[in-house]
Amino acid sequence: MNAEEVELLSDSKYRNYVAAVDKALKNFEYSSEWADLISALGKLNKVLQNNAKYQVVPKKLTIGKRLAQCLHPALPSGVHRKALETYEIIFKIIGPKRLAKDLFLYR
């Protein structure tokens, strides 16, 4: 967690954002079918879009891992498409400078 994120933790709305991301990530743990993954990605996308005013993404390491899992070749293209939408949302939120710093997370 960088200094900017630590500073944001004093904002109650940002803490609610972190809690919403955690809740959205829990949906991945309970996914048993590819349709569940699409649903979990949709919920994560909604949380990210609703909090786009923050130029940081909480739990970015976990999000990066989940997105990588959703791009597994055995999964159908619908899951891949939804994961790519999530990448697009994240990249728009964080901007090019943060993306350059965090690119290793979204491989």
Biopython code that builds the backbone (N, CA, C, O; Angstrom):
import numpy as np
from Bio.PDB.StructureBuilder import StructureBuilder

atoms = [
    (1, "MET", "N", (0.852, -1.168, 0.000)),
    (1, "MET", "CA", (0.000, 0.000, 0.000)),
    (1, "MET", "C", (0.901, 1.236, 0.000)),
    (1, "MET", "O", (1.777, 1.380, 0.853)),
    (2, "ASN", "N", (0.673, 2.120, -0.965)),
    (2, "ASN", "CA", (1.508, 3.308, -1.049)),
    (2, "ASN", "C", (0.949, 4.431, -0.170)),
    (2, "ASN", "O", (-0.116, 4.295, 0.431)),
    (3, "ALA", "N", (1.678, 5.522, -0.109)),
    (3, "ALA", "CA", (1.308, 6.633, 0.777)),
    (3, "ALA", "C", (-0.052, 7.222, 0.403)),
    (3, "ALA", "O", (-0.825, 7.614, 1.278)),
    (4, "GLU", "N", (-0.339, 7.281, -0.883)),
    (4, "GLU", "CA", (-1.617, 7.830, -1.332)),
    (4, "GLU", "C", (-2.788, 6.984, -0.827)),
    (4, "GLU", "O", (-3.807, 7.524, -0.396)),
    (5, "GLU", "N", (-2.642, 5.676, -0.880)),
    (5, "GLU", "CA", (-3.704, 4.786, -0.410)),
    (5, "GLU", "C", (-3.880, 4.888, 1.102)),
    (5, "GLU", "O", (-5.004, 4.845, 1.601)),
    (6, "VAL", "N", (-2.782, 5.020, 1.827)),
    (6, "VAL", "CA", (-2.858, 5.171, 3.279)),
    (6, "VAL", "C", (-3.608, 6.453, 3.627)),
    (6, "VAL", "O", (-4.423, 6.486, 4.549)),
    (7, "GLU", "N", (-3.314, 7.506, 2.871)),
    (7, "GLU", "CA", (-4.002, 8.782, 3.093)),
    (7, "GLU", "C", (-5.495, 8.666, 2.793)),
    (7, "GLU", "O", (-6.321, 9.238, 3.504)),
    (8, "LEU", "N", (-5.835, 7.931, 1.749)),
    (8, "LEU", "CA", (-7.238, 7.763, 1.376)),
    (8, "LEU", "C", (-8.031, 6.977, 2.419)),
    (8, "LEU", "O", (-9.249, 7.132, 2.508)),
    (9, "LEU", "N", (-7.361, 6.139, 3.208)),
    (9, "LEU", "CA", (-8.053, 5.340, 4.221)),
    (9, "LEU", "C", (-8.732, 6.196, 5.283)),
    (9, "LEU", "O", (-9.591, 5.706, 6.016)),
    (10, "SER", "N", (-8.357, 7.467, 5.373)),
    (10, "SER", "CA", (-9.029, 8.354, 6.322)),
    (10, "SER", "C", (-10.396, 8.800, 5.785)),
    (10, "SER", "O", (-11.211, 9.338, 6.535)),
    (11, "ASP", "N", (-10.644, 8.580, 4.505)),
    (11, "ASP", "CA", (-11.918, 8.926, 3.862)),
    (11, "ASP", "C", (-12.887, 7.749, 4.004)),
    (11, "ASP", "O", (-12.601, 6.643, 3.545)),
    (12, "SER", "N", (-14.020, 7.993, 4.635)),
    (12, "SER", "CA", (-14.985, 6.904, 4.871)),
    (12, "SER", "C", (-15.551, 6.355, 3.563)),
    (12, "SER", "O", (-15.847, 5.164, 3.472)),
    (13, "LYS", "N", (-15.703, 7.201, 2.560)),
    (13, "LYS", "CA", (-16.220, 6.719, 1.277)),
    (13, "LYS", "C", (-15.217, 5.800, 0.599)),
    (13, "LYS", "O", (-15.603, 4.836, -0.062)),
    (14, "TYR", "N", (-13.935, 6.092, 0.760)),
    (14, "TYR", "CA", (-12.910, 5.202, 0.201)),
    (14, "TYR", "C", (-12.906, 3.869, 0.943)),
    (14, "TYR", "O", (-12.753, 2.814, 0.327)),
    (15, "ARG", "N", (-13.071, 3.912, 2.248)),
    (15, "ARG", "CA", (-13.132, 2.655, 3.011)),
    (15, "ARG", "C", (-14.333, 1.829, 2.573)),
    (15, "ARG", "O", (-14.249, 0.602, 2.511)),
    (16, "ASN", "N", (-15.445, 2.481, 2.270)),
    (16, "ASN", "CA", (-16.614, 1.762, 1.751)),
    (16, "ASN", "C", (-16.290, 1.139, 0.385)),
    (16, "ASN", "O", (-16.732, 0.030, 0.081)),
    (17, "TYR", "N", (-15.527, 1.852, -0.421)),
    (17, "TYR", "CA", (-15.078, 1.358, -1.717)),
    (17, "TYR", "C", (-14.234, 0.094, -1.536)),
    (17, "TYR", "O", (-14.437, -0.895, -2.239)),
    (18, "VAL", "N", (-13.298, 0.128, -0.602)),
    (18, "VAL", "CA", (-12.453, -1.040, -0.323)),
    (18, "VAL", "C", (-13.321, -2.219, 0.117)),
    (18, "VAL", "O", (-13.107, -3.350, -0.317)),
    (19, "ALA", "N", (-14.293, -1.947, 0.976)),
    (19, "ALA", "CA", (-15.184, -3.014, 1.447)),
    (19, "ALA", "C", (-16.011, -3.585, 0.294)),
    (19, "ALA", "O", (-16.250, -4.791, 0.237)),
    (20, "ALA", "N", (-16.445, -2.721, -0.620)),
    (20, "ALA", "CA", (-17.226, -3.189, -1.773)),
    (20, "ALA", "C", (-16.363, -4.035, -2.708)),
    (20, "ALA", "O", (-16.843, -5.021, -3.268)),
    (21, "VAL", "N", (-15.106, -3.661, -2.879)),
    (21, "VAL", "CA", (-14.191, -4.463, -3.703)),
    (21, "VAL", "C", (-13.975, -5.823, -3.050)),
    (21, "VAL", "O", (-13.979, -6.849, -3.730)),
    (22, "ASP", "N", (-13.785, -5.832, -1.730)),
    (22, "ASP", "CA", (-13.637, -7.111, -1.006)),
    (22, "ASP", "C", (-14.850, -8.007, -1.220)),
    (22, "ASP", "O", (-14.719, -9.205, -1.474)),
    (23, "LYS", "N", (-16.019, -7.411, -1.114)),
    (23, "LYS", "CA", (-17.258, -8.173, -1.289)),
    (23, "LYS", "C", (-17.351, -8.721, -2.714)),
    (23, "LYS", "O", (-17.747, -9.869, -2.918)),
    (24, "ALA", "N", (-16.987, -7.904, -3.686)),
    (24, "ALA", "CA", (-17.020, -8.355, -5.084)),
    (24, "ALA", "C", (-16.012, -9.480, -5.316)),
    (24, "ALA", "O", (-16.284, -10.416, -6.068)),
    (25, "LEU", "N", (-14.857, -9.388, -4.673)),
    (25, "LEU", "CA", (-13.843, -10.438, -4.826)),
    (25, "LEU", "C", (-14.280, -11.749, -4.171)),
    (25, "LEU", "O", (-13.875, -12.823, -4.615)),
    (26, "LYS", "N", (-15.096, -11.673, -3.130)),
    (26, "LYS", "CA", (-15.610, -12.893, -2.480)),
    (26, "LYS", "C", (-16.427, -13.724, -3.460)),
    (26, "LYS", "O", (-16.462, -14.951, -3.360)),
    (27, "ASN", "N", (-17.092, -13.053, -4.415)),
    (27, "ASN", "CA", (-17.898, -13.772, -5.400)),
    (27, "ASN", "C", (-17.061, -14.745, -6.225)),
    (27, "ASN", "O", (-17.569, -15.770, -6.679)),
    (28, "PHE", "N", (-15.784, -14.431, -6.420)),
    (28, "PHE", "CA", (-14.913, -15.333, -7.178)),
    (28, "PHE", "C", (-14.672, -16.625, -6.410)),
    (28, "PHE", "O", (-14.539, -17.693, -7.008)),
    (29, "GLU", "N", (-14.616, -16.528, -5.099)),
    (29, "GLU", "CA", (-14.358, -17.709, -4.270)),
    (29, "GLU", "C", (-15.497, -18.720, -4.349)),
    (29, "GLU", "O", (-15.286, -19.920, -4.173)),
    (30, "TYR", "N", (-16.686, -18.234, -4.611)),
    (30, "TYR", "CA", (-17.852, -19.105, -4.645)),
    (30, "TYR", "C", (-18.269, -19.463, -6.066)),
    (30, "TYR", "O", (-19.346, -20.022, -6.273)),
    (31, "SER", "N", (-17.432, -19.150, -7.040)),
    (31, "SER", "CA", (-17.736, -19.460, -8.431)),
    (31, "SER", "C", (-17.421, -20.922, -8.716)),
    (31, "SER", "O", (-16.322, -21.406, -8.443)),
    (32, "SER", "N", (-18.404, -21.606, -9.266)),
    (32, "SER", "CA", (-18.191, -23.010, -9.603)),
    (32, "SER", "C", (-18.351, -23.254, -11.103)),
    (32, "SER", "O", (-17.956, -24.308, -11.602)),
    (33, "GLU", "N", (-18.921, -22.298, -11.819)),
    (33, "GLU", "CA", (-19.126, -22.418, -13.254)),
    (33, "GLU", "C", (-18.659, -21.140, -13.928)),
    (33, "GLU", "O", (-18.465, -20.116, -13.273)),
    (34, "TRP", "N", (-18.482, -21.204, -15.233)),
    (34, "TRP", "CA", (-18.016, -20.027, -15.956)),
    (34, "TRP", "C", (-19.022, -18.884, -15.871)),
    (34, "TRP", "O", (-18.628, -17.718, -15.867)),
    (35, "ALA", "N", (-20.311, -19.199, -15.802)),
    (35, "ALA", "CA", (-21.329, -18.147, -15.694)),
    (35, "ALA", "C", (-21.176, -17.385, -14.374)),
    (35, "ALA", "O", (-21.447, -16.185, -14.312)),
    (36, "ASP", "N", (-20.746, -18.079, -13.329)),
    (36, "ASP", "CA", (-20.498, -17.424, -12.043)),
    (36, "ASP", "C", (-19.344, -16.427, -12.159)),
    (36, "ASP", "O", (-19.368, -15.364, -11.539)),
    (37, "LEU", "N", (-18.345, -16.774, -12.951)),
    (37, "LEU", "CA", (-17.214, -15.867, -13.153)),
    (37, "LEU", "C", (-17.651, -14.600, -13.876)),
    (37, "LEU", "O", (-17.211, -13.503, -13.532)),
    (38, "ILE", "N", (-18.514, -14.746, -14.876)),
    (38, "ILE", "CA", (-19.021, -13.575, -15.596)),
    (38, "ILE", "C", (-19.802, -12.684, -14.641)),
    (38, "ILE", "O", (-19.676, -11.460, -14.687)),
    (39, "SER", "N", (-20.595, -13.284, -13.788)),
    (39, "SER", "CA", (-21.358, -12.526, -12.802)),
    (39, "SER", "C", (-20.432, -11.813, -11.817)),
    (39, "SER", "O", (-20.645, -10.643, -11.501)),
    (40, "ALA", "N", (-19.419, -12.507, -11.340)),
    (40, "ALA", "CA", (-18.466, -11.908, -10.396)),
    (40, "ALA", "C", (-17.718, -10.749, -11.045)),
    (40, "ALA", "O", (-17.500, -9.717, -10.412)),
    (41, "LEU", "N", (-17.328, -10.914, -12.297)),
    (41, "LEU", "CA", (-16.647, -9.828, -13.013)),
    (41, "LEU", "C", (-17.580, -8.636, -13.204)),
    (41, "LEU", "O", (-17.157, -7.486, -13.091)),
    (42, "GLY", "N", (-18.840, -8.913, -13.492)),
    (42, "GLY", "CA", (-19.815, -7.831, -13.647)),
    (42, "GLY", "C", (-19.975, -7.030, -12.367)),
    (42, "GLY", "O", (-20.055, -5.802, -12.404)),
    (43, "LYS", "N", (-20.021, -7.717, -11.239)),
    (43, "LYS", "CA", (-20.141, -7.026, -9.952)),
    (43, "LYS", "C", (-18.895, -6.204, -9.643)),
    (43, "LYS", "O", (-18.991, -5.087, -9.136)),
    (44, "LEU", "N", (-17.737, -6.756, -9.946)),
    (44, "LEU", "CA", (-16.490, -6.022, -9.740)),
    (44, "LEU", "C", (-16.454, -4.794, -10.646)),
    (44, "LEU", "O", (-16.059, -3.713, -10.209)),
    (45, "ASN", "N", (-16.862, -4.952, -11.897)),
    (45, "ASN", "CA", (-16.891, -3.821, -12.826)),
    (45, "ASN", "C", (-17.774, -2.700, -12.309)),
    (45, "ASN", "O", (-17.416, -1.525, -12.383)),
    (46, "LYS", "N", (-18.923, -3.076, -11.787)),
    (46, "LYS", "CA", (-19.868, -2.074, -11.275)),
    (46, "LYS", "C", (-19.252, -1.298, -10.103)),
    (46, "LYS", "O", (-19.368, -0.075, -10.032)),
    (47, "VAL", "N", (-18.603, -2.014, -9.195)),
    (47, "VAL", "CA", (-17.965, -1.357, -8.051)),
    (47, "VAL", "C", (-16.876, -0.398, -8.532)),
    (47, "VAL", "O", (-16.780, 0.734, -8.058)),
    (48, "LEU", "N", (-16.066, -0.858, -9.468)),
    (48, "LEU", "CA", (-14.984, -0.013, -9.979)),
    (48, "LEU", "C", (-15.538, 1.231, -10.682)),
    (48, "LEU", "O", (-15.037, 2.337, -10.477)),
    (49, "GLN", "N", (-16.558, 1.050, -11.498)),
    (49, "GLN", "CA", (-17.141, 2.186, -12.223)),
    (49, "GLN", "C", (-17.813, 3.179, -11.274)),
    (49, "GLN", "O", (-17.744, 4.389, -11.488)),
    (50, "ASN", "N", (-18.450, 2.676, -10.247)),
    (50, "ASN", "CA", (-19.131, 3.564, -9.301)),
    (50, "ASN", "C", (-18.154, 4.373, -8.452)),
    (50, "ASN", "O", (-18.538, 5.377, -7.852)),
    (51, "ASN", "N", (-16.904, 3.943, -8.399)),
    (51, "ASN", "CA", (-15.894, 4.624, -7.585)),
    (51, "ASN", "C", (-14.727, 5.108, -8.434)),
    (51, "ASN", "O", (-13.597, 5.193, -7.953)),
    (52, "ALA", "N", (-14.997, 5.423, -9.689)),
    (52, "ALA", "CA", (-13.943, 5.837, -10.616)),
    (52, "ALA", "C", (-13.305, 7.168, -10.222)),
    (52, "ALA", "O", (-12.250, 7.525, -10.746)),
    (53, "LYS", "N", (-13.932, 7.905, -9.307)),
    (53, "LYS", "CA", (-13.346, 9.184, -8.891)),
    (53, "LYS", "C", (-12.015, 8.983, -8.164)),
    (53, "LYS", "O", (-11.166, 9.875, -8.150)),
    (54, "TYR", "N", (-11.840, 7.803, -7.559)),
    (54, "TYR", "CA", (-10.562, 7.481, -6.927)),
    (54, "TYR", "C", (-9.646, 6.926, -8.014)),
    (54, "TYR", "O", (-10.028, 6.008, -8.740)),
    (55, "GLN", "N", (-8.465, 7.467, -8.127)),
    (55, "GLN", "CA", (-7.557, 7.037, -9.188)),
    (55, "GLN", "C", (-6.667, 5.882, -8.751)),
    (55, "GLN", "O", (-5.625, 5.626, -9.353)),
    (56, "VAL", "N", (-7.082, 5.195, -7.710)),
    (56, "VAL", "CA", (-6.378, 3.995, -7.264)),
    (56, "VAL", "C", (-7.392, 2.861, -7.169)),
    (56, "VAL", "O", (-8.582, 3.082, -6.947)),
    (57, "VAL", "N", (-6.894, 1.656, -7.341)),
    (57, "VAL", "CA", (-7.744, 0.473, -7.249)),
    (57, "VAL", "C", (-7.280, -0.319, -6.033)),
    (57, "VAL", "O", (-6.148, -0.803, -6.004)),
    (58, "PRO", "N", (-8.148, -0.456, -5.023)),
    (58, "PRO", "CA", (-7.746, -1.246, -3.851)),
    (58, "PRO", "C", (-7.691, -2.735, -4.202)),
    (58, "PRO", "O", (-8.352, -3.201, -5.130)),
    (59, "LYS", "N", (-6.889, -3.456, -3.436)),
    (59, "LYS", "CA", (-6.763, -4.917, -3.630)),
    (59, "LYS", "C", (-6.304, -5.257, -5.044)),
    (59, "LYS", "O", (-6.736, -6.255, -5.622)),
    (60, "LYS", "N", (-5.422, -4.416, -5.600)),
    (60, "LYS", "CA", (-5.029, -4.573, -6.995)),
    (60, "LYS", "C", (-4.286, -5.882, -7.261)),
    (60, "LYS", "O", (-4.386, -6.426, -8.360)),
    (61, "LEU", "N", (-3.556, -6.391, -6.297)),
    (61, "LEU", "CA", (-2.860, -7.663, -6.483)),
    (61, "LEU", "C", (-3.864, -8.805, -6.631)),
    (61, "LEU", "O", (-3.737, -9.639, -7.528)),
    (62, "THR", "N", (-4.846, -8.837, -5.758)),
    (62, "THR", "CA", (-5.873, -9.883, -5.821)),
    (62, "THR", "C", (-6.702, -9.749, -7.098)),
    (62, "THR", "O", (-7.030, -10.746, -7.739)),
    (63, "ILE", "N", (-7.032, -8.524, -7.457)),
    (63, "ILE", "CA", (-7.795, -8.303, -8.688)),
    (63, "ILE", "C", (-6.982, -8.791, -9.889)),
    (63, "ILE", "O", (-7.521, -9.452, -10.777)),
    (64, "GLY", "N", (-5.704, -8.470, -9.917)),
    (64, "GLY", "CA", (-4.846, -8.917, -11.016)),
    (64, "GLY", "C", (-4.803, -10.432, -11.132)),
    (64, "GLY", "O", (-4.833, -10.979, -12.234)),
    (65, "LYS", "N", (-4.730, -11.107, -9.991)),
    (65, "LYS", "CA", (-4.717, -12.577, -10.003)),
    (65, "LYS", "C", (-6.038, -13.135, -10.515)),
    (65, "LYS", "O", (-6.050, -14.073, -11.312)),
    (66, "ARG", "N", (-7.133, -12.571, -10.067)),
    (66, "ARG", "CA", (-8.447, -13.048, -10.515)),
    (66, "ARG", "C", (-8.638, -12.828, -12.009)),
    (66, "ARG", "O", (-9.185, -13.686, -12.702)),
    (67, "LEU", "N", (-8.190, -11.685, -12.501)),
    (67, "LEU", "CA", (-8.322, -11.422, -13.930)),
    (67, "LEU", "C", (-7.475, -12.403, -14.737)),
    (67, "LEU", "O", (-7.908, -12.886, -15.784)),
    (68, "ALA", "N", (-6.284, -12.694, -14.258)),
    (68, "ALA", "CA", (-5.431, -13.670, -14.947)),
    (68, "ALA", "C", (-6.109, -15.042, -14.978)),
    (68, "ALA", "O", (-6.057, -15.739, -15.991)),
    (69, "GLN", "N", (-6.740, -15.426, -13.876)),
    (69, "GLN", "CA", (-7.450, -16.708, -13.831)),
    (69, "GLN", "C", (-8.611, -16.731, -14.824)),
    (69, "GLN", "O", (-8.910, -17.769, -15.415)),
    (70, "CYS", "N", (-9.255, -15.596, -15.001)),
    (70, "CYS", "CA", (-10.399, -15.528, -15.919)),
    (70, "CYS", "C", (-9.976, -15.581, -17.386)),
    (70, "CYS", "O", (-10.818, -15.748, -18.268)),
    (71, "LEU", "N", (-8.691, -15.443, -17.648)),
    (71, "LEU", "CA", (-8.203, -15.535, -19.025)),
    (71, "LEU", "C", (-7.650, -16.918, -19.343)),
    (71, "LEU", "O", (-6.992, -17.105, -20.366)),
    (72, "HIS", "N", (-7.915, -17.881, -18.474)),
    (72, "HIS", "CA", (-7.455, -19.256, -18.717)),
    (72, "HIS", "C", (-8.046, -19.749, -20.042)),
    (72, "HIS", "O", (-9.230, -19.538, -20.305)),
    (73, "PRO", "N", (-7.231, -20.402, -20.877)),
    (73, "PRO", "CA", (-7.695, -20.848, -22.197)),
    (73, "PRO", "C", (-8.877, -21.817, -22.168)),
    (73, "PRO", "O", (-9.616, -21.906, -23.148)),
    (74, "ALA", "N", (-9.068, -22.536, -21.080)),
    (74, "ALA", "CA", (-10.167, -23.506, -21.022)),
    (74, "ALA", "C", (-11.524, -22.831, -20.810)),
    (74, "ALA", "O", (-12.563, -23.457, -21.020)),
    (75, "LEU", "N", (-11.522, -21.574, -20.400)),
    (75, "LEU", "CA", (-12.777, -20.865, -20.167)),
    (75, "LEU", "C", (-13.328, -20.324, -21.483)),
    (75, "LEU", "O", (-12.564, -20.059, -22.411)),
    (76, "PRO", "N", (-14.648, -20.159, -21.570)),
    (76, "PRO", "CA", (-15.242, -19.658, -22.817)),
    (76, "PRO", "C", (-14.926, -18.177, -23.057)),
    (76, "PRO", "O", (-14.518, -17.448, -22.153)),
    (77, "SER", "N", (-15.128, -17.773, -24.287)),
    (77, "SER", "CA", (-14.769, -16.408, -24.686)),
    (77, "SER", "C", (-15.568, -15.342, -23.946)),
    (77, "SER", "O", (-15.104, -14.209, -23.814)),
    (78, "GLY", "N", (-16.753, -15.681, -23.463)),
    (78, "GLY", "CA", (-17.554, -14.711, -22.708)),
    (78, "GLY", "C", (-16.856, -14.267, -21.429)),
    (78, "GLY", "O", (-16.936, -13.100, -21.046)),
    (79, "VAL", "N", (-16.179, -15.191, -20.775)),
    (79, "VAL", "CA", (-15.423, -14.859, -19.560)),
    (79, "VAL", "C", (-14.227, -13.994, -19.938)),
    (79, "VAL", "O", (-13.915, -13.023, -19.248)),
    (80, "HIS", "N", (-13.562, -14.344, -21.025)),
    (80, "HIS", "CA", (-12.413, -13.563, -21.487)),
    (80, "HIS", "C", (-12.834, -12.134, -21.813)),
    (80, "HIS", "O", (-12.155, -11.175, -21.445)),
    (81, "ARG", "N", (-13.952, -12.005, -22.501)),
    (81, "ARG", "CA", (-14.452, -10.687, -22.898)),
    (81, "ARG", "C", (-14.748, -9.828, -21.672)),
    (81, "ARG", "O", (-14.403, -8.648, -21.629)),
    (82, "LYS", "N", (-15.391, -10.436, -20.678)),
    (82, "LYS", "CA", (-15.727, -9.695, -19.460)),
    (82, "LYS", "C", (-14.455, -9.308, -18.698)),
    (82, "LYS", "O", (-14.387, -8.217, -18.131)),
    (83, "ALA", "N", (-13.453, -10.184, -18.678)),
    (83, "ALA", "CA", (-12.180, -9.862, -18.022)),
    (83, "ALA", "C", (-11.492, -8.707, -18.741)),
    (83, "ALA", "O", (-10.916, -7.830, -18.097)),
    (84, "LEU", "N", (-11.547, -8.703, -20.063)),
    (84, "LEU", "CA", (-10.947, -7.604, -20.822)),
    (84, "LEU", "C", (-11.673, -6.286, -20.557)),
    (84, "LEU", "O", (-11.043, -5.229, -20.525)),
    (85, "GLU", "N", (-12.989, -6.340, -20.367)),
    (85, "GLU", "CA", (-13.739, -5.137, -19.985)),
    (85, "GLU", "C", (-13.253, -4.615, -18.635)),
    (85, "GLU", "O", (-13.126, -3.407, -18.435)),
    (86, "THR", "N", (-12.987, -5.522, -17.728)),
    (86, "THR", "CA", (-12.497, -5.132, -16.402)),
    (86, "THR", "C", (-11.125, -4.484, -16.508)),
    (86, "THR", "O", (-10.862, -3.466, -15.867)),
    (87, "TYR", "N", (-10.258, -5.068, -17.311)),
    (87, "TYR", "CA", (-8.943, -4.459, -17.542)),
    (87, "TYR", "C", (-9.117, -3.025, -18.074)),
    (87, "TYR", "O", (-8.455, -2.097, -17.610)),
    (88, "GLU", "N", (-10.001, -2.868, -19.036)),
    (88, "GLU", "CA", (-10.221, -1.546, -19.636)),
    (88, "GLU", "C", (-10.678, -0.531, -18.588)),
    (88, "GLU", "O", (-10.199, 0.602, -18.565)),
    (89, "ILE", "N", (-11.595, -0.939, -17.732)),
    (89, "ILE", "CA", (-12.085, -0.050, -16.671)),
    (89, "ILE", "C", (-10.943, 0.340, -15.743)),
    (89, "ILE", "O", (-10.773, 1.513, -15.410)),
    (90, "ILE", "N", (-10.166, -0.648, -15.331)),
    (90, "ILE", "CA", (-9.046, -0.376, -14.417)),
    (90, "ILE", "C", (-8.041, 0.566, -15.066)),
    (90, "ILE", "O", (-7.578, 1.511, -14.428)),
    (91, "PHE", "N", (-7.699, 0.320, -16.320)),
    (91, "PHE", "CA", (-6.690, 1.139, -16.991)),
    (91, "PHE", "C", (-7.172, 2.584, -17.153)),
    (91, "PHE", "O", (-6.372, 3.515, -17.061)),
    (92, "LYS", "N", (-8.462, 2.775, -17.391)),
    (92, "LYS", "CA", (-8.999, 4.131, -17.488)),
    (92, "LYS", "C", (-8.957, 4.830, -16.134)),
    (92, "LYS", "O", (-8.677, 6.026, -16.054)),
    (93, "ILE", "N", (-9.236, 4.083, -15.075)),
    (93, "ILE", "CA", (-9.252, 4.661, -13.730)),
    (93, "ILE", "C", (-7.854, 5.076, -13.295)),
    (93, "ILE", "O", (-7.662, 6.185, -12.796)),
    (94, "ILE", "N", (-6.888, 4.203, -13.478)),
    (94, "ILE", "CA", (-5.561, 4.474, -12.920)),
    (94, "ILE", "C", (-4.708, 5.368, -13.805)),
    (94, "ILE", "O", (-3.774, 6.001, -13.313)),
    (95, "GLY", "N", (-5.001, 5.435, -15.083)),
    (95, "GLY", "CA", (-4.239, 6.294, -15.975)),
    (95, "GLY", "C", (-2.895, 5.696, -16.363)),
    (95, "GLY", "O", (-2.462, 4.698, -15.787)),
    (96, "PRO", "N", (-2.237, 6.310, -17.341)),
    (96, "PRO", "CA", (-1.008, 5.725, -17.883)),
    (96, "PRO", "C", (0.172, 5.686, -16.910)),
    (96, "PRO", "O", (0.960, 4.741, -16.954)),
    (97, "LYS", "N", (0.315, 6.674, -16.045)),
    (97, "LYS", "CA", (1.462, 6.688, -15.128)),
    (97, "LYS", "C", (1.363, 5.559, -14.104)),
    (97, "LYS", "O", (2.342, 4.852, -13.864)),
    (98, "ARG", "N", (0.193, 5.388, -13.504)),
    (98, "ARG", "CA", (0.015, 4.298, -12.540)),
    (98, "ARG", "C", (0.063, 2.941, -13.239)),
    (98, "ARG", "O", (0.551, 1.958, -12.681)),
    (99, "LEU", "N", (-0.447, 2.904, -14.459)),
    (99, "LEU", "CA", (-0.405, 1.652, -15.213)),
    (99, "LEU", "C", (1.043, 1.236, -15.457)),
    (99, "LEU", "O", (1.386, 0.060, -15.327)),
    (100, "ALA", "N", (1.880, 2.188, -15.806)),
    (100, "ALA", "CA", (3.294, 1.869, -16.026)),
    (100, "ALA", "C", (3.927, 1.305, -14.757)),
    (100, "ALA", "O", (4.764, 0.405, -14.818)),
    (101, "LYS", "N", (3.523, 1.840, -13.612)),
    (101, "LYS", "CA", (4.077, 1.377, -12.339)),
    (101, "LYS", "C", (3.514, 0.002, -11.938)),
    (101, "LYS", "O", (4.220, -0.818, -11.353)),
    (102, "ASP", "N", (2.241, -0.233, -12.261)),
    (102, "ASP", "CA", (1.549, -1.453, -11.824)),
    (102, "ASP", "C", (1.372, -2.493, -12.926)),
    (102, "ASP", "O", (0.646, -3.469, -12.737)),
    (103, "LEU", "N", (2.005, -2.307, -14.044)),
    (103, "LEU", "CA", (1.775, -3.193, -15.195)),
    (103, "LEU", "C", (2.033, -4.661, -14.865)),
    (103, "LEU", "O", (1.347, -5.543, -15.382)),
    (104, "PHE", "N", (3.004, -4.924, -14.018)),
    (104, "PHE", "CA", (3.328, -6.313, -13.661)),
    (104, "PHE", "C", (2.149, -7.020, -12.982)),
    (104, "PHE", "O", (2.085, -8.250, -12.996)),
    (105, "LEU", "N", (1.229, -6.274, -12.396)),
    (105, "LEU", "CA", (0.068, -6.871, -11.727)),
    (105, "LEU", "C", (-0.972, -7.370, -12.725)),
    (105, "LEU", "O", (-1.738, -8.289, -12.435)),
    (106, "TYR", "N", (-0.989, -6.756, -13.893)),
    (106, "TYR", "CA", (-2.039, -7.032, -14.871)),
    (106, "TYR", "C", (-1.486, -7.766, -16.090)),
    (106, "TYR", "O", (-1.837, -7.436, -17.223)),
    (107, "ARG", "N", (-0.646, -8.733, -15.871)),
    (107, "ARG", "CA", (-0.026, -9.469, -16.964)),
    (107, "ARG", "C", (-0.902, -10.566, -17.494)),
    (107, "ARG", "O", (-0.511, -11.276, -18.420)),
]
sb = StructureBuilder()
sb.init_structure("model")
sb.init_model(0)
sb.init_chain("A")
sb.init_seg("    ")
for serial, (resi, resn, name, xyz) in enumerate(atoms, 1):
    if name == "N":
        sb.init_residue(resn, " ", resi, " ")
    sb.init_atom(name, np.array(xyz, "f"), 0.0, 1.0, " ", f" {name:<3s}", serial, name[0])
structure = sb.get_structure()
